[in-house]
């Protein structure tokens, strides 16, 4: 029948229509038209993509990429195959995807406060400090058998992350040191110490390098529930104490004059920041943690004129780009953490470019 063709392999019927929904033949391989009016012959790209889609449904996930490189595919069909491939990988990597999205949600919310207080480098220092705690946990568990329990790395990661937050927030003698100086010291000391501690342990060195480069592979159902609770707690806290949080981020002096106990609020913020950063480092590594902490908030800061909308725009950007990053990473066989941070960086560069263009064209 005109407008129908048999795809190469397993007798898959493909229908190409100039006005049909893009990828309709892929979504409904067995659909056929009662008449041939207005139908066109199937293009070679549709046939190749449909064949790849059917191979994907039978579990040959790598065939989609090989077929596209061999035959090529139109953009609409390939997008359907990419999404289908991502959905097919969901049973295997659901914990990885959910953990990545929840981490992005939690850190983007807390990151708004970090960016509003102009303490961006604090996230890097806390991340490296958490890595130092994990290195100590690896060496301690190998040297002392009674320390071999699964939660030790997470406990030390959170503890050292909180310690870094306390050290950087401590108000010392401003004439001899500053907040930036202490933050830089924490970052450099933790970076060098983490490598030196595990230098003679191949397993420990590989684990620290994995954390530094970031890898979401290995996330578990426990991580999903843990970051889900953290996300829920963060949202509830920001909703209940939203005015106090705004004063803490923007004008601590006014909050102090209004009767707020600013040292307690500041300590609570540092404790919660250390908790979520330490847990995120254990699950995703430094690059993804630091990227989700500061980049979505920086993007939202360049899009919004007030601080209040940042708590909505930043998590929306973080979760959206994290979702796109996971889909693209699955389609290109790339690590999802690096892909997501690259998308964050590209989006921030694009926002900067648009803002620069508007400023110079308005003159």
Buried (B, 14 or more C-beta within 10 A) or exposed (E): EEBBBEBBEEEBBBBBBEEBEEBBBBEEBEEEBEEEEEBBEBBEBBBBBBBBBBBBEEEEBEBBBEBBEEBEBBEBBBBBBBBBBBEBBEEEBEBBBBBBBBBBBBBBBBBBBBBBBEBBBBBBBBBBBBBBBBBBBBBBBBEEEEEEEEEBBBBBBBBBBBBBBEBBBEEEEEEEEEBEEBBBBBBEBBBEBBBEBBEEBEEBBEBBEEBBBBBBEEBEEBBBEBBBEBBEBBBEBBEEBEEBBBBBBEEBEEBBEEEBEBEEBBBBBBBBBBBBBBBBBBBBBBBBBBBBBBBBBBBBBBBBEEBEEBBEBBBEBBBBBBBEBBBBBBBEEEBBBBBBBBBBBEBBEEBEEEEEEEEEEEE
